Amino acid sequence: MPLFTFPIDTPRSLPVMVLTLGLMLLGPDLSPVHGLRCYSCSVTANSGDKRCISDPGSVEGQSVVNCNRKYCTIQRQEMLDPPDKINTFLRGCEEDPLFLNDVLEDSTFRTYYRSCSTDLCNSGDGLETSTGFSGLDTGASENLLVPGLIGSAPITGIGSSGGCLLVLSLFVSIMALIRGTVIA
């Protein structure tokens, strides 16, 4: 039984076949995108729901947001004098945080920047990353470099053997159409 049952000599055959095979090739990459879910709330020294710091899920209103960005974040800013007094505390989501996981200090404040990339991972108090785990999953905080083998070359191609087979099928089908033969 032939793979394609429509006549291949019609002028519309080639675009239909190319479109069909193109959709087969791109189909696996067209899956629906689900956004990252992050806690979102804020506290300042004089305002805000203090539960944002210790229990973000219990904050009144919309404490969980659907985020279309890459990272859930926490920014915790403490006073140096008096020590450990929270000046601002922010939970949210960002595309490119200024710092992924860092602590910066100046003459007035110590600021903790925390970023992670899994649902509701910004639940911690912002003091520690996942190495000291306080409810914050690092997601993107650490990179592990793995050296390759001596004399090895990078793997090239389309991500998987399935993708390569689809490209090959597309090529063979187009060549068969050009030659006017039916693929069985």
C-alpha positions in Angstrom: 0.0 0.0 0.0 1.5 3.4 -1.0 2.3 5.8 1.8 0.6 8.7 0.0 -2.7 8.0 -1.8 -3.3 11.3 -3.5 -2.0 11.8 -7.1 1.5 13.1 -7.1 1.2 14.9 -10.4 -1.2 17.6 -9.2 0.4 21.0 -8.6 -0.8 21.0 -4.9 0.8 17.7 -4.0 4.3 19.0 -3.2 3.2 21.8 -0.8 0.8 19.4 1.0 3.4 16.7 1.4 6.0 19.2 2.6 3.6 20.7 5.1 2.6 17.2 6.3 6.1 16.1 6.8 7.1 19.4 8.3 4.4 19.0 10.9 5.6 15.5 11.6 9.1 16.9 12.1 8.0 19.8 14.3 5.2 18.0 16.1 7.1 16.9 19.2 8.3 20.5 19.7 4.8 22.0 19.6 3.7 20.8 23.0 1.9 23.3 25.2 4.1 25.5 27.4 3.3 25.5 31.1 4.5 28.5 33.0 6.5 28.4 36.2 4.5 28.9 39.4 6.2 31.2 41.9 5.3 32.7 45.3 4.8 36.5 44.9 4.6 38.8 47.9 6.5 41.7 49.5 7.2 43.1 52.9 8.9 46.3 54.0 10.0 47.4 57.4 6.7 49.2 57.9 4.1 47.4 55.7 3.1 44.1 54.2 2.0 40.7 55.5 4.9 39.3 57.6 3.8 35.8 56.7 5.5 36.4 53.3 8.8 35.8 55.0 8.1 32.5 56.8 4.9 31.1 55.2 4.3 32.5 51.7 1.4 30.1 51.0 -0.7 31.7 53.7 -0.4 35.3 52.5 -3.8 36.9 51.8 -4.7 37.5 48.2 -2.7 36.1 45.3 0.5 34.6 46.8 1.1 32.2 43.9 1.4 33.5 40.4 1.8 31.9 37.0 5.1 33.2 35.7 6.1 33.2 32.1 9.7 34.0 33.0 12.7 31.7 33.8 13.2 32.1 37.5 11.3 32.3 40.8 13.2 34.8 43.0 13.7 36.0 46.6 15.4 39.3 47.5 16.0 39.7 51.2 17.5 43.0 52.4 18.6 43.2 56.1 19.9 46.2 58.0 23.4 45.9 59.5 22.5 48.1 62.4 20.3 46.9 64.1 21.6 43.6 62.9 19.3 41.1 61.1 16.3 43.5 60.9 14.5 43.0 57.6 14.2 46.2 55.5 12.6 44.6 52.5 11.6 41.1 51.5 10.4 40.3 47.9 9.2 37.1 46.3 8.5 37.0 42.6 9.6 35.9 39.2 12.1 37.3 36.7 13.5 36.5 33.3 17.1 37.5 34.1 17.8 38.2 37.8 20.6 40.6 38.5 22.2 37.9 40.7 21.2 34.2 40.7 22.4 33.3 44.2 24.6 35.8 45.9 24.9 38.0 49.0 26.0 41.6 48.7 26.8 43.9 51.6 27.4 47.6 51.8 27.8 50.0 54.8 24.0 49.9 55.5 22.5 46.6 54.2 23.1 42.9 53.5 21.1 41.8 50.5 20.4 38.1 49.7 19.6 37.3 46.1 18.1 33.8 45.5 16.9 32.3 42.2 15.5 28.9 41.3 13.6 27.3 38.4 11.0 24.8 39.6 7.4 25.4 40.7 7.1 27.2 44.1 10.8 26.8 44.8 11.1 30.3 46.2 9.5 29.2 49.5 12.5 29.6 51.8 13.5 32.5 54.0 16.1 33.7 51.5 19.1 33.2 53.9 20.4 30.0 52.3 20.6 28.3 49.0 19.9 24.6 48.6 23.3 23.6 50.0 22.1 24.7 53.4 18.5 24.1 52.3 16.0 26.4 53.7 13.2 25.5 51.2 14.9 27.1 48.2 15.7 24.9 45.3 18.6 26.3 43.4 17.5 25.1 39.9 20.1 27.2 38.2 22.5 28.2 41.0 25.3 25.9 40.2 26.9 24.7 37.0 28.7 21.4 36.7 31.3 21.2 33.9 32.1 17.7 32.7 35.1 17.4 30.4 34.8 15.3 27.3 37.0 12.4 26.2 40.3 13.2 24.5 39.9 13.1 20.7 36.1 13.0 20.9 34.0 15.3 18.7 30.8 17.0 19.7 27.6 15.3 18.7 25.8 17.1 15.9 22.4 16.6 14.4 18.9 17.2 15.3 18.6 16.4 19.0 17.5 12.8 18.6 17.6 9.9 16.1 13.8 10.3 15.6 14.4 13.9 14.3 17.1 12.6 11.9 14.7 10.0 10.6 12.0 12.6 10.0 14.4 14.8 8.1 15.6 11.8 6.0 11.9 10.9 5.3 11.2 14.5 4.2 14.2 14.5 1.9 13.3 11.1 0.3 9.7 12.2 -0.2 10.7 15.4 -1.9 13.2 13.6 -4.1 10.5 11.1 -5.0 8.1 13.8 -5.9 10.6 15.5 -8.1 11.3 12.3 -9.9 7.6 11.5 -10.2 7.6 8.2 -8.3 5.3 6.9 -5.6 6.8 5.9 -2.2 5.5 2.6 -1.2 
